[in-house]
């Protein structure tokens, strides 16, 4: 190649044959470019993604821990509140139970006292009914016993009649009929019927029975018949 300089001189310049760049396939070139881009960009994206992930993980861990702490605090507060309410409830329930027990104890004591009084009254009434029945049965027999006493005084109670008389006296005694009235007893208007006074007697200090006309009989504390007696007064 000839190159003209100013002043007319020509300078031969050798053309250096430059090698033409090899032909490349557009698709291959695009693939290589994308590969290079991906090789270059991949670390940046991985690093950024890992950083973001680490930041997100740290944030999530921190938020989870905070949430757990708040949940535990709330649970503890709820437990404390529930414990206080439970204690109050148990205390009220215990007071109510004690009050109820005291009421039931008082009712039971009252019922026991009423039952004891009722039992005593029933036993007393039953005894009184029995005494009334015995009294009605034995009152007529008192006269028979008086006849036996007169016969015994005269020595007429002998043999088979004596056995009958003794058996009869034993039966009425077992039924609760008691005989009373003996000479020398202190006169008691509740037990004795004074038929007459026989004057005074220096041997007695108070009015006493001198003679017994008819013996007295009683069932328990109840007088069936008062003893008919003759009395003497002290001097």
C-alpha angles and dihedrals in degrees: 000000000000118000119192117219125201110279093042100280117140123210122200110223118193113229111227111216106232118208112246112238112258116263114253131197112251092222092049091048090050091049091049091048091049090047091051091046092049091047091050098040098041097077091048092051092044092048093047092045092049091048091049091046092049091048091047091047092049090048092047092046091049093048091046092050091048091048091049091050092049090047092050091048091050091047091050090048090049090049091051091048092046091047092052093047091045091051091049091048093048091048092051091045091050091050090049091049092049091049092049092048091051091050092048091047091052091048091048092050091049091049091048091051091048091048092050091049091046091050091049091049092048092048091048092048091046091051091047092051090050092049092048091052091047090045092054092047098045101039093081091045091060090077090052089052089051089055091050090051091053092049091049091051089055094044095246097125101097140130118359093351089059091053091051092047093050092048092050093050090049093052095050090046091054089051089059102263110142127192121219140170124088133171110269096034116134109255112257116183089207091060105023136059110206110217094182145336119252096200123254135329123200090208095066127071095198138016107300142175112270101174134009115222094178128004120240126236132203138177111217105316093334118100113226092185131353118238114257108223147164113233139200130206127223118255 
